[in-house]
Amino acid sequence: MNFSKKFFAVLLVALIAMTMVFAQSIVEVTHGEMYGKTVVLHSNDVHGSVEGYAKMAALRDAFEAMDAEVILVDAGDFSQGTTYVSVSKGADAIAMMNAVGYTYSAIGNHEFDYGYPQLVENAAKAEFSILCSNIFDANGNPIFANYAVYETAQGAKIGFFGMDTPEAQTKANPSLIKGLTFPAGAEMYAVAQNVVDALKAEGVDTIICLAHLGIDESSEPNTSYDLLNNTTGIDFLIDGHSHSAFSTFDGKAMQQTGTAFANVGVVVLDSKTGEICDNYLQDAAEIASDEAVAAAASVIIEKVNAEYAIKFGVSEVELNGDKAPGNRNLETNNGDLITDAMMWAILKDEASISVPAENVVAITNGGGIRAWIHAGDITKKDINTVLPFGNTVAVVYVTGAELLEALEASTFCTPTSLGGFPQTAGMVITVDTTKAYDANAETYPASTYYGPASINRVTINSVNGKDFDVNATYAVITNNFCAAGGDTYYAFASASAQFDTGLPLDEVVMAYITDVLGGVVGQQYAEPQGRMTVIE
């Protein structure tokens, strides 16, 4: 009897073991082709293209249907760019990312467009982790989580950390981010290396950097390739900021999707070892849309369109909204229209300024002009898309020497595109790019830009038809971003006097079109009006 019990017990154990083996073999046979793989899907510089999130969700579902484990990440600049996110000051971008199910996101410079307190408020609504290792608060602490470790279902540990461009300190309105510090160059590399070392100490298998740094030459020495060249241990870099599309760069393990969901980035890893097996860009035009996420986007779109997609004027011409050739390296008809509107808004009440009208000029940064105005009907949404930052019109009083400094600094790399490139009214200027920029040895305070030690490239030929006087006082009508020293305009922030009119720039442009142009942007703006000559 005891023998029988022992025999049946052994037999039962054997049968259970055989059943488990058989069950396991069935599971293995029915696994999808991506079983054992973890797929990182990534976006960058979405800039309010909320419809694209449905593509990301659909691609996630497709990989999960093949038994892949999927992680969704973003490399920043999600909260500005179209009316669909700017109206809510970025909150609706967070809502869309929640709807898709992002896991991690870095931040970009445009996350600061509505001010640091607004970013903190938006981040509190995020159901994903925001990572930023290289921006510090007044107490010297990172403003968001330093890094995160994701452990796959099969045991691989993947470390993620975020890096934002130190250009954010001048690409956002400096007055809205006071108290924050943005290490640049060697200091930025050291911060990244410390994070990498900390992740290695936690035993991660693979380290992925979400880097809103880009590959623009004008961003050196703070580009993504500068970061990789000056650190060790980053296995893969998911890039943003420069709106570039590539799956490798100069032989480096890095990838960027472009902008506005032109592509979705794909990085495939082994779920047991963390080894990177593949990376590529998936053309978003070839991806279907997830119905639930598309419906969430439609709610936002319809709400905004009900208020903003109302015609108030007509354009007979195409107004340039490109970066380059465009608003960041040459005079454009769009820039002419906007600066003319700024001049009109102030000069219609000359008592508001303390210099003669002949000493009044206008400058706006080309990087603040974000889209085309196409021939046809013009809506409030169109203007708000061109000018999405909520800037107001400001007046800065400068000497002729300070005006020259601002122009020289803002064309230091022309014809290479630069966000600070000046679109102007009231002046005729020449920029000679064949002459070297004579940079100071140190950057401007709290900036990545170097001011000019001498004026080599810019000549102000005339101001409102009169000779330019380096010693005279000029009123520069600009936006509050430039007035606060944004981009390359430190000379404005340090000027002797300035004031903010509180007039929203987009509303000023709309009023100019209706009140001055009679609701029609006509042939007078068909081409740039010859205010700037760029010699190459």
KEDO-233231 format. One record per residue (C-alpha): residue number from 1; x, y, z; chain. Coordinates in Angstrom, 1 decimal, padded with zeros to 4 digits. Last residue first. Layout:
BEGIN
ATOM   pos        u        v        w   unit
ATOM   NUM        X        Y        Z      A
...
END
This chain:
BEGIN
ATOM   pos        u        v        w   unit
ATOM   536    027.1    085.5   -049.4      A
ATOM   535    025.7    089.0   -049.1      A
ATOM   534    022.3    089.3   -047.3      A
ATOM   533    020.4    092.4   -048.2      A
ATOM   532    017.6    093.5   -045.9      A
ATOM   531    014.7    095.9   -046.2      A
ATOM   530    014.0    095.0   -049.8      A
ATOM   529    010.2    094.6   -049.7      A
ATOM   528    009.9    090.8   -049.5      A
ATOM   527    007.5    089.7   -052.2      A
ATOM   526    003.8    089.4   -052.7      A
ATOM   525    003.2    091.7   -049.8      A
ATOM   524    002.2    094.8   -051.7      A
ATOM   523    000.2    092.4   -053.8      A
ATOM   522   -002.6    092.2   -051.2      A
ATOM   521   -003.3    091.1   -047.7      A
ATOM   520   -007.0    091.9   -047.7      A
ATOM   519   -009.1    092.7   -044.7      A
ATOM   518   -009.1    096.4   -045.4      A
ATOM   517   -005.3    096.6   -045.2      A
ATOM   516   -005.2    099.1   -042.3      A
ATOM   515   -008.1    098.0   -040.1      A
ATOM   514   -008.6    094.4   -041.0      A
ATOM   513   -005.1    093.2   -041.7      A
ATOM   512   -003.6    095.5   -039.0      A
ATOM   511   -006.2    094.2   -036.4      A
ATOM   510   -005.2    090.6   -037.2      A
ATOM   509   -001.5    091.4   -036.8      A
ATOM   508   -002.1    093.2   -033.5      A
ATOM   507   -004.3    090.3   -032.3      A
ATOM   506   -001.4    087.8   -033.0      A
ATOM   505    001.0    090.1   -031.1      A
ATOM   504   -001.1    090.3   -028.0      A
ATOM   503   -001.0    094.0   -026.8      A
ATOM   502    000.3    094.1   -023.2      A
ATOM   501    002.2    097.3   -024.1      A
ATOM   500    005.4    096.0   -022.4      A
ATOM   499    007.9    098.6   -021.5      A
ATOM   498    011.6    099.3   -021.9      A
ATOM   497    014.4    101.3   -020.5      A
ATOM   496    018.3    101.3   -020.2      A
ATOM   495    018.9    098.2   -022.3      A
ATOM   494    020.2    095.1   -020.7      A
ATOM   493    017.3    092.8   -021.9      A
ATOM   492    017.6    094.4   -025.3      A
ATOM   491    021.3    093.8   -025.7      A
ATOM   490    020.7    090.2   -024.6      A
ATOM   489    018.8    089.7   -027.8      A
ATOM   488    020.3    086.5   -029.2      A
ATOM   487    017.4    084.1   -028.4      A
ATOM   486    015.3    085.7   -025.7      A
ATOM   485    016.7    088.8   -023.9      A
ATOM   484    013.5    089.9   -022.1      A
ATOM   483    012.7    092.3   -024.9      A
ATOM   482    013.1    089.4   -027.4      A
ATOM   481    010.4    087.4   -025.7      A
ATOM   480    008.2    090.5   -025.0      A
ATOM   479    007.9    091.1   -028.7      A
ATOM   478    009.6    094.0   -030.6      A
ATOM   477    009.2    097.7   -031.2      A
ATOM   476    012.7    099.2   -031.0      A
ATOM   475    012.7    102.8   -029.9      A
ATOM   474    016.0    104.4   -031.0      A
ATOM   473    018.4    106.7   -029.1      A
ATOM   472    021.2    108.3   -031.1      A
ATOM   471    024.9    107.6   -030.7      A
ATOM   470    025.3    105.1   -033.6      A
ATOM   469    023.4    107.4   -035.9      A
ATOM   468    021.8    105.9   -039.0      A
ATOM   467    021.1    108.3   -041.8      A
ATOM   466    017.5    109.0   -042.7      A
ATOM   465    015.0    107.1   -044.9      A
ATOM   464    013.2    105.5   -042.0      A
ATOM   463    016.5    104.3   -040.6      A
ATOM   462    019.3    104.0   -043.1      A
ATOM   461    022.2    101.8   -044.2      A
ATOM   460    022.4    099.8   -041.0      A
ATOM   459    025.5    097.7   -041.6      A
ATOM   458    025.9    094.2   -040.2      A
ATOM   457    028.8    091.8   -040.6      A
ATOM   456    031.8    093.2   -038.7      A
ATOM   455    030.6    094.9   -035.6      A
ATOM   454    033.1    094.2   -032.8      A
ATOM   453    033.4    091.9   -029.7      A
ATOM   452    030.0    090.4   -030.7      A
ATOM   451    027.9    088.5   -028.2      A
ATOM   450    028.3    084.8   -027.7      A
ATOM   449    025.2    082.6   -027.5      A
ATOM   448    024.6    079.7   -025.1      A
ATOM   447    023.0    082.0   -022.6      A
ATOM   446    022.6    082.7   -018.9      A
ATOM   445    025.0    085.7   -019.1      A
ATOM   444    026.2    086.3   -022.7      A
ATOM   443    028.8    083.8   -023.7      A
ATOM   442    032.5    084.3   -023.0      A
ATOM   441    035.4    085.0   -025.3      A
ATOM   440    033.4    087.6   -027.4      A
ATOM   439    032.7    086.6   -030.9      A
ATOM   438    034.0    088.4   -034.0      A
ATOM   437    031.8    087.0   -036.7      A
ATOM   436    033.8    086.6   -039.9      A
ATOM   435    033.0    088.5   -043.0      A
ATOM   434    031.6    086.7   -046.1      A
ATOM   433    028.2    086.8   -044.4      A
ATOM   432    027.8    090.5   -045.1      A
ATOM   431    024.4    091.5   -043.6      A
ATOM   430    023.1    094.7   -045.1      A
ATOM   429    020.3    096.8   -043.5      A
ATOM   428    017.4    099.1   -044.5      A
ATOM   427    015.4    100.0   -041.4      A
ATOM   426    011.9    100.9   -040.4      A
ATOM   425    010.7    097.3   -040.3      A
ATOM   424    012.5    094.1   -039.4      A
ATOM   423    012.7    090.3   -039.4      A
ATOM   422    015.8    089.5   -037.3      A
ATOM   421    017.4    086.1   -037.1      A
ATOM   420    017.0    084.9   -033.5      A
ATOM   419    015.8    081.4   -034.4      A
ATOM   418    018.9    080.9   -036.5      A
ATOM   417    019.3    079.4   -040.0      A
ATOM   416    022.8    079.2   -041.5      A
ATOM   415    023.1    082.1   -043.9      A
ATOM   414    023.8    083.7   -041.3      A
ATOM   413    025.8    082.4   -038.3      A
ATOM   412    026.2    085.6   -036.4      A
ATOM   411    023.0    087.2   -037.7      A
ATOM   410    021.3    087.8   -034.3      A
ATOM   409    024.5    088.9   -032.6      A
ATOM   408    025.2    091.5   -035.3      A
ATOM   407    021.6    092.8   -035.1      A
ATOM   406    021.6    093.1   -031.3      A
ATOM   405    025.0    094.7   -031.3      A
ATOM   404    023.9    097.2   -034.0      A
ATOM   403    020.9    098.2   -031.9      A
ATOM   402    023.1    098.6   -028.9      A
ATOM   401    025.4    101.0   -030.8      A
ATOM   400    022.4    103.0   -032.1      A
ATOM   399    021.4    103.4   -028.5      A
ATOM   398    018.5    101.4   -027.1      A
ATOM   397    014.9    102.0   -025.9      A
ATOM   396    012.8    098.8   -025.9      A
ATOM   395    009.1    098.7   -026.8      A
ATOM   394    007.0    095.6   -026.2      A
ATOM   393    004.3    093.8   -028.2      A
ATOM   392    002.9    090.7   -026.5      A
ATOM   391    003.8    087.1   -027.2      A
ATOM   390    001.1    084.3   -026.8      A
ATOM   389    003.6    081.8   -028.3      A
ATOM   388    001.6    080.6   -031.3      A
ATOM   387    002.4    083.3   -033.9      A
ATOM   386    002.0    081.5   -037.3      A
ATOM   385   -000.5    079.1   -035.8      A
ATOM   384   -002.4    081.9   -034.1      A
ATOM   383   -002.6    083.7   -037.4      A
ATOM   382   -004.1    080.7   -039.2      A
ATOM   381   -006.4    079.9   -036.3      A
ATOM   380   -007.8    083.5   -036.4      A
ATOM   379   -008.7    082.7   -039.9      A
ATOM   378   -007.4    083.9   -043.3      A
ATOM   377   -009.2    082.9   -046.5      A
ATOM   376   -007.2    082.4   -049.6      A
ATOM   375   -003.5    082.5   -050.4      A
ATOM   374   -001.5    080.6   -047.7      A
ATOM   373   -000.3    082.1   -044.5      A
ATOM   372    002.8    079.9   -043.8      A
ATOM   371    003.9    078.7   -040.4      A
ATOM   370    006.1    079.3   -037.3      A
ATOM   369    007.2    082.9   -037.2      A
ATOM   368    008.8    083.1   -033.7      A
ATOM   367    012.1    081.7   -035.1      A
ATOM   366    012.3    084.8   -037.3      A
ATOM   365    012.8    087.0   -034.2      A
ATOM   364    010.8    090.3   -034.4      A
ATOM   363    012.3    093.7   -034.9      A
ATOM   362    010.6    097.1   -035.4      A
ATOM   361    012.1    100.5   -035.8      A
ATOM   360    011.3    104.0   -034.4      A
ATOM   359    013.8    106.9   -034.7      A
ATOM   358    011.8    108.7   -037.5      A
ATOM   357    008.8    108.6   -035.1      A
ATOM   356    010.6    110.9   -032.8      A
ATOM   355    011.6    109.5   -029.4      A
ATOM   354    009.6    109.2   -026.2      A
ATOM   353    006.9    106.7   -027.2      A
ATOM   352    003.3    106.4   -026.3      A
ATOM   351    002.5    109.9   -027.6      A
ATOM   350    002.9    108.5   -031.1      A
ATOM   349   -000.4    106.7   -030.9      A
ATOM   348   -000.9    105.2   -034.3      A
ATOM   347    002.9    104.7   -034.1      A
ATOM   346    002.7    101.8   -031.7      A
ATOM   345    000.2    099.4   -033.4      A
ATOM   344    001.4    100.5   -036.8      A
ATOM   343    005.0    099.5   -036.2      A
ATOM   342    003.9    096.1   -034.9      A
ATOM   341    001.7    095.6   -037.9      A
ATOM   340    004.6    096.5   -040.2      A
ATOM   339    006.7    094.0   -038.3      A
ATOM   338    004.2    091.2   -039.0      A
ATOM   337    003.7    092.0   -042.6      A
ATOM   336    007.5    092.3   -043.3      A
ATOM   335    008.2    089.0   -041.6      A
ATOM   334    005.6    087.3   -043.7      A
ATOM   333    007.1    088.9   -046.8      A
ATOM   332    010.4    087.4   -045.8      A
ATOM   331    013.9    088.8   -045.1      A
ATOM   330    016.6    086.1   -044.9      A
ATOM   329    018.0    083.5   -042.6      A
ATOM   328    015.5    082.3   -040.0      A
ATOM   327    012.3    083.5   -041.7      A
ATOM   326    012.9    081.7   -044.9      A
ATOM   325    015.3    079.7   -047.0      A
ATOM   324    015.3    078.4   -044.4      A
ATOM   323    012.7    078.2   -041.6      A
ATOM   322    009.6    078.3   -043.8      A
ATOM   321    006.5    080.3   -043.2      A
ATOM   320    006.6    082.5   -046.3      A
ATOM   319    003.4    084.4   -047.0      A
ATOM   318    001.6    083.2   -050.2      A
ATOM   317   -000.4    086.0   -051.8      A
ATOM   316   -004.0    087.3   -052.3      A
ATOM   315   -004.7    086.9   -048.6      A
ATOM   314   -008.2    087.1   -047.3      A
ATOM   313   -009.7    088.3   -044.0      A
ATOM   312   -011.7    087.5   -040.8      A
ATOM   311   -012.6    083.8   -041.5      A
ATOM   310   -013.6    081.7   -038.5      A
ATOM   309   -011.5    078.6   -037.6      A
ATOM   308   -010.7    079.9   -034.1      A
ATOM   307   -013.7    079.3   -031.9      A
ATOM   306   -015.4    076.3   -033.3      A
ATOM   305   -012.1    075.1   -034.6      A
ATOM   304   -010.7    074.8   -031.1      A
ATOM   303   -013.5    072.5   -029.8      A
ATOM   302   -013.6    070.5   -033.0      A
ATOM   301   -009.8    069.8   -032.8      A
ATOM   300   -009.9    068.8   -029.2      A
ATOM   299   -012.8    066.4   -029.6      A
ATOM   298   -011.2    065.1   -032.8      A
ATOM   297   -008.0    064.2   -030.9      A
ATOM   296   -010.0    062.0   -028.5      A
ATOM   295   -011.7    060.3   -031.5      A
ATOM   294   -008.4    059.6   -033.2      A
ATOM   293   -007.2    058.0   -029.9      A
ATOM   292   -010.3    055.7   -029.9      A
ATOM   291   -010.1    054.9   -033.6      A
ATOM   290   -006.4    054.0   -033.8      A
ATOM   289   -005.1    055.4   -037.1      A
ATOM   288   -003.6    053.4   -039.9      A
ATOM   287    000.2    053.6   -040.5      A
ATOM   286    001.7    054.1   -043.9      A
ATOM   285    001.6    057.9   -043.7      A
ATOM   284    003.5    057.6   -040.5      A
ATOM   283    006.6    056.5   -042.3      A
ATOM   282    008.3    054.1   -039.9      A
ATOM   281    011.8    055.1   -039.0      A
ATOM   280    014.4    052.4   -038.1      A
ATOM   279    016.3    050.7   -035.3      A
ATOM   278    017.4    047.1   -034.9      A
ATOM   277    018.7    044.5   -032.4      A
ATOM   276    019.6    046.6   -029.4      A
ATOM   275    020.7    044.2   -026.7      A
ATOM   274    018.5    044.4   -023.5      A
ATOM   273    019.5    040.9   -022.6      A
ATOM   272    016.2    039.1   -022.0      A
ATOM   271    013.8    041.4   -023.9      A
ATOM   270    016.1    041.7   -026.9      A
ATOM   269    015.7    045.3   -028.1      A
ATOM   268    013.9    046.9   -031.1      A
ATOM   267    014.0    050.7   -031.7      A
ATOM   266    011.3    052.2   -033.8      A
ATOM   265    010.8    055.9   -034.5      A
ATOM   264    007.4    057.1   -035.8      A
ATOM   263    007.6    059.3   -038.9      A
ATOM   262    006.2    062.6   -040.2      A
ATOM   261    004.7    062.7   -036.8      A
ATOM   260    004.8    066.5   -036.5      A
ATOM   259    008.6    066.7   -036.8      A
ATOM   258    011.6    064.8   -038.0      A
ATOM   257    011.8    061.3   -036.5      A
ATOM   256    015.2    061.3   -034.9      A
ATOM   255    017.7    058.4   -034.4      A
ATOM   254    021.0    057.8   -032.7      A
ATOM   253    023.6    055.0   -032.6      A
ATOM   252    026.4    057.0   -034.2      A
ATOM   251    027.9    056.4   -037.6      A
ATOM   250    027.8    060.0   -038.5      A
ATOM   249    024.1    060.0   -037.8      A
ATOM   248    021.9    056.9   -037.9      A
ATOM   247    018.1    056.5   -038.3      A
ATOM   246    017.6    060.0   -039.7      A
ATOM   245    014.9    062.7   -039.8      A
ATOM   244    015.7    066.2   -038.7      A
ATOM   243    013.4    068.6   -036.8      A
ATOM   242    016.4    070.1   -035.0      A
ATOM   241    015.0    069.7   -031.5      A
ATOM   240    014.8    065.9   -031.1      A
ATOM   239    017.0    062.8   -030.5      A
ATOM   238    016.6    059.3   -029.3      A
ATOM   237    020.2    058.3   -028.3      A
ATOM   236    021.3    054.6   -028.0      A
ATOM   235    023.8    052.8   -025.9      A
ATOM   234    025.0    055.7   -023.8      A
ATOM   233    028.0    054.4   -021.9      A
ATOM   232    030.7    057.0   -022.6      A
ATOM   231    030.4    060.8   -022.8      A
ATOM   230    032.0    063.6   -024.8      A
ATOM   229    031.4    062.4   -028.4      A
ATOM   228    027.8    061.3   -027.5      A
ATOM   227    026.9    064.7   -026.1      A
ATOM   226    028.5    066.6   -029.0      A
ATOM   225    026.5    064.3   -031.4      A
ATOM   224    023.3    065.3   -029.6      A
ATOM   223    024.2    069.0   -030.0      A
ATOM   222    025.3    071.4   -027.2      A
ATOM   221    028.7    072.5   -028.6      A
ATOM   220    027.2    073.4   -031.1      A
ATOM   219    023.6    074.5   -031.5      A
ATOM   218    024.3    076.6   -034.6      A
ATOM   217    025.5    073.4   -036.3      A
ATOM   216    022.0    072.0   -036.0      A
ATOM   215    022.1    068.3   -034.9      A
ATOM   214    019.4    068.2   -032.2      A
ATOM   213    019.5    068.5   -028.5      A
ATOM   212    016.2    067.2   -027.1      A
ATOM   211    017.8    064.1   -025.9      A
ATOM   210    015.9    061.0   -024.7      A
ATOM   209    019.0    058.9   -023.7      A
ATOM   208    018.8    055.1   -023.8      A
ATOM   207    021.0    053.0   -021.5      A
ATOM   206    021.0    049.2   -021.8      A
ATOM   205    021.6    046.4   -019.4      A
ATOM   204    021.0    048.2   -016.2      A
ATOM   203    022.9    047.2   -013.1      A
ATOM   202    021.9    050.0   -010.7      A
ATOM   201    025.5    051.2   -010.7      A
ATOM   200    025.2    051.5   -014.5      A
ATOM   199    022.3    053.9   -014.1      A
ATOM   198    024.4    056.0   -011.7      A
ATOM   197    027.3    056.1   -014.1      A
ATOM   196    025.0    057.2   -017.0      A
ATOM   195    023.5    059.9   -014.8      A
ATOM   194    027.0    061.2   -013.8      A
ATOM   193    028.0    061.1   -017.5      A
ATOM   192    025.0    063.2   -018.5      A
ATOM   191    025.8    065.9   -015.8      A
ATOM   190    029.4    065.9   -016.9      A
ATOM   189    028.5    066.4   -020.6      A
ATOM   188    026.3    069.4   -019.6      A
ATOM   187    029.1    071.0   -017.7      A
ATOM   186    031.4    070.5   -020.7      A
ATOM   185    029.0    072.3   -023.0      A
ATOM   184    026.0    073.8   -021.2      A
ATOM   183    024.4    073.6   -017.8      A
ATOM   182    020.9    075.1   -017.7      A
ATOM   181    019.9    076.8   -014.5      A
ATOM   180    016.4    077.7   -013.3      A
ATOM   179    015.7    080.6   -011.0      A
ATOM   178    013.8    082.7   -013.6      A
ATOM   177    012.0    080.7   -016.3      A
ATOM   176    009.3    083.1   -017.4      A
ATOM   175    011.4    086.2   -017.7      A
ATOM   174    013.9    084.3   -019.9      A
ATOM   173    011.1    083.8   -022.5      A
ATOM   172    012.0    080.4   -024.0      A
ATOM   171    014.6    080.1   -026.6      A
ATOM   170    017.0    081.9   -024.3      A
ATOM   169    017.2    079.4   -021.4      A
ATOM   168    016.0    076.6   -023.7      A
ATOM   167    019.4    076.8   -025.5      A
ATOM   166    020.6    074.5   -022.8      A
ATOM   165    018.9    071.8   -024.9      A
ATOM   164    017.0    069.2   -022.8      A
ATOM   163    018.4    065.9   -021.6      A
ATOM   162    016.3    063.0   -020.5      A
ATOM   161    017.2    059.6   -019.0      A
ATOM   160    016.1    056.0   -019.6      A
ATOM   159    017.7    052.8   -018.3      A
ATOM   158    016.6    049.5   -019.6      A
ATOM   157    016.8    046.4   -017.4      A
ATOM   156    016.2    043.1   -019.2      A
ATOM   155    014.2    040.6   -017.1      A
ATOM   154    011.8    038.8   -019.4      A
ATOM   153    008.8    041.0   -018.6      A
ATOM   152    011.0    044.1   -019.2      A
ATOM   151    012.4    046.1   -016.4      A
ATOM   150    012.3    049.9   -017.0      A
ATOM   149    014.7    052.0   -015.0      A
ATOM   148    014.0    055.8   -014.7      A
ATOM   147    016.2    058.9   -014.8      A
ATOM   146    016.8    062.2   -013.1      A
ATOM   145    013.1    062.8   -012.4      A
ATOM   144    012.0    066.4   -012.9      A
ATOM   143    013.3    069.9   -012.0      A
ATOM   142    016.7    068.5   -011.2      A
ATOM   141    017.9    069.9   -007.8      A
ATOM   140    020.3    072.8   -007.4      A
ATOM   139    018.1    074.7   -004.9      A
ATOM   138    017.1    077.3   -007.4      A
ATOM   137    015.9    074.6   -009.8      A
ATOM   136    018.1    072.5   -012.1      A
ATOM   135    017.9    071.5   -015.7      A
ATOM   134    020.2    068.7   -016.8      A
ATOM   133    018.6    065.4   -015.9      A
ATOM   132    015.1    065.7   -017.3      A
ATOM   131    012.6    062.8   -017.3      A
ATOM   130    008.8    063.1   -017.3      A
ATOM   129    007.2    059.9   -016.2      A
ATOM   128    003.8    059.0   -017.7      A
ATOM   127    000.3    059.7   -016.4      A
ATOM   126    000.8    063.4   -016.9      A
ATOM   125   -001.5    065.7   -015.1      A
ATOM   124    001.2    067.0   -012.7      A
ATOM   123    003.3    067.7   -015.7      A
ATOM   122    000.8    070.3   -016.9      A
ATOM   121    001.0    072.2   -013.6      A
ATOM   120    004.8    072.0   -013.5      A
ATOM   119    004.9    073.3   -017.1      A
ATOM   118    002.6    076.2   -016.2      A
ATOM   117    004.9    077.1   -013.3      A
ATOM   116    007.9    077.1   -015.7      A
ATOM   115    006.4    079.5   -018.1      A
ATOM   114    004.0    079.2   -021.1      A
ATOM   113    006.8    078.7   -023.6      A
ATOM   112    008.7    076.4   -021.2      A
ATOM   111    007.7    073.1   -022.9      A
ATOM   110    009.0    074.8   -026.0      A
ATOM   109    012.6    074.1   -025.0      A
ATOM   108    012.0    070.4   -025.0      A
ATOM   107    011.0    068.0   -022.3      A
ATOM   106    011.8    064.3   -022.1      A
ATOM   105    009.1    061.8   -022.0      A
ATOM   104    008.5    058.4   -020.5      A
ATOM   103    005.8    055.7   -020.5      A
ATOM   102    003.3    057.0   -023.1      A
ATOM   101   -000.2    055.5   -023.0      A
ATOM   100   -002.0    056.9   -026.1      A
ATOM    99   -004.7    058.7   -024.1      A
ATOM    98   -002.1    060.0   -021.6      A
ATOM    97   -000.1    061.5   -024.5      A
ATOM    96   -003.3    063.1   -025.8      A
ATOM    95   -004.1    064.6   -022.4      A
ATOM    94   -000.5    065.9   -022.1      A
ATOM    93   -000.9    067.7   -025.4      A
ATOM    92   -004.2    069.1   -024.2      A
ATOM    91   -002.4    070.7   -021.2      A
ATOM    90    000.1    072.5   -023.5      A
ATOM    89   -001.1    076.1   -022.8      A
ATOM    88   -004.7    075.0   -023.4      A
ATOM    87   -005.0    077.3   -026.5      A
ATOM    86   -001.4    076.3   -027.5      A
ATOM    85   -002.3    072.6   -027.9      A
ATOM    84   -004.9    072.6   -030.7      A
ATOM    83   -003.7    076.1   -031.8      A
ATOM    82   -000.7    074.4   -033.3      A
ATOM    81    003.0    074.5   -032.4      A
ATOM    80    003.4    074.1   -028.6      A
ATOM    79    003.1    071.3   -026.0      A
ATOM    78    005.0    068.4   -027.6      A
ATOM    77    008.5    069.8   -027.8      A
ATOM    76    010.2    066.8   -026.2      A
ATOM    75    011.9    063.5   -026.9      A
ATOM    74    008.9    061.2   -026.6      A
ATOM    73    008.6    057.6   -025.3      A
ATOM    72    006.3    054.7   -025.8      A
ATOM    71    007.4    051.2   -024.5      A
ATOM    70    006.1    048.1   -026.2      A
ATOM    69    006.5    044.4   -025.3      A
ATOM    68    006.3    042.5   -028.5      A
ATOM    67    003.7    039.7   -028.9      A
ATOM    66    002.9    040.2   -032.6      A
ATOM    65   -000.4    041.8   -031.6      A
ATOM    64    001.7    044.1   -029.3      A
ATOM    63    003.6    045.3   -032.3      A
ATOM    62    000.4    046.2   -034.2      A
ATOM    61   -001.2    047.8   -031.1      A
ATOM    60    001.8    050.1   -030.7      A
ATOM    59    001.6    051.0   -034.4      A
ATOM    58   -002.0    051.9   -034.0      A
ATOM    57   -001.3    054.0   -030.9      A
ATOM    56    001.5    056.0   -032.6      A
ATOM    55   -000.8    056.6   -035.6      A
ATOM    54   -003.6    057.9   -033.3      A
ATOM    53   -001.0    060.3   -031.8      A
ATOM    52   -000.6    061.9   -035.2      A
ATOM    51   -004.0    063.7   -035.1      A
ATOM    50   -002.6    065.8   -032.2      A
ATOM    49   -000.1    067.6   -034.4      A
ATOM    48    000.6    070.1   -031.5      A
ATOM    47    004.4    070.5   -032.0      A
ATOM    46    005.1    066.7   -032.3      A
ATOM    45    008.8    067.7   -031.9      A
ATOM    44    009.8    064.1   -031.1      A
ATOM    43    008.2    060.7   -031.2      A
ATOM    42    009.4    057.2   -030.1      A
ATOM    41    008.4    053.6   -030.2      A
ATOM    40    010.6    051.4   -028.1      A
ATOM    39    010.0    047.7   -029.0      A
ATOM    38    010.8    044.9   -026.6      A
ATOM    37    011.5    041.6   -028.2      A
ATOM    36    011.0    038.0   -026.9      A
ATOM    35    007.9    037.4   -028.9      A
ATOM    34    008.0    039.6   -032.1      A
ATOM    33    006.9    036.8   -034.5      A
ATOM    32    003.9    036.0   -032.4      A
ATOM    31    003.8    033.1   -029.9      A
ATOM    30    001.5    030.2   -030.8      A
ATOM    29    004.2    027.6   -031.0      A
ATOM    28    005.9    028.7   -027.8      A
ATOM    27    002.6    028.6   -026.0      A
ATOM    26    001.9    025.1   -027.2      A
ATOM    25    005.4    024.0   -026.1      A
ATOM    24    004.8    025.5   -022.7      A
ATOM    23    001.6    023.5   -022.3      A
ATOM    22    003.4    020.3   -023.3      A
ATOM    21    006.2    021.0   -020.8      A
ATOM    20    003.7    021.8   -018.1      A
ATOM    19    001.7    018.7   -018.9      A
ATOM    18    004.8    016.5   -018.8      A
ATOM    17    005.7    018.0   -015.4      A
ATOM    16    002.2    017.3   -014.0      A
ATOM    15    002.4    013.8   -015.4      A
ATOM    14    005.7    013.1   -013.8      A
ATOM    13    004.5    014.5   -010.4      A
ATOM    12    001.4    012.3   -010.6      A
ATOM    11    003.5    009.2   -011.5      A
ATOM    10    005.8    009.9   -008.5      A
ATOM     9    002.8    010.1   -006.2      A
ATOM     8    001.2    007.1   -007.8      A
ATOM     7    004.3    005.0   -007.1      A
ATOM     6    004.7    006.3   -003.5      A
ATOM     5    001.0    005.5   -002.8      A
ATOM     4    001.4    002.1   -004.3      A
ATOM     3    004.6    001.3   -002.3      A
ATOM     2    002.8    002.4    000.9      A
ATOM     1    000.0    000.0    000.0      A
END
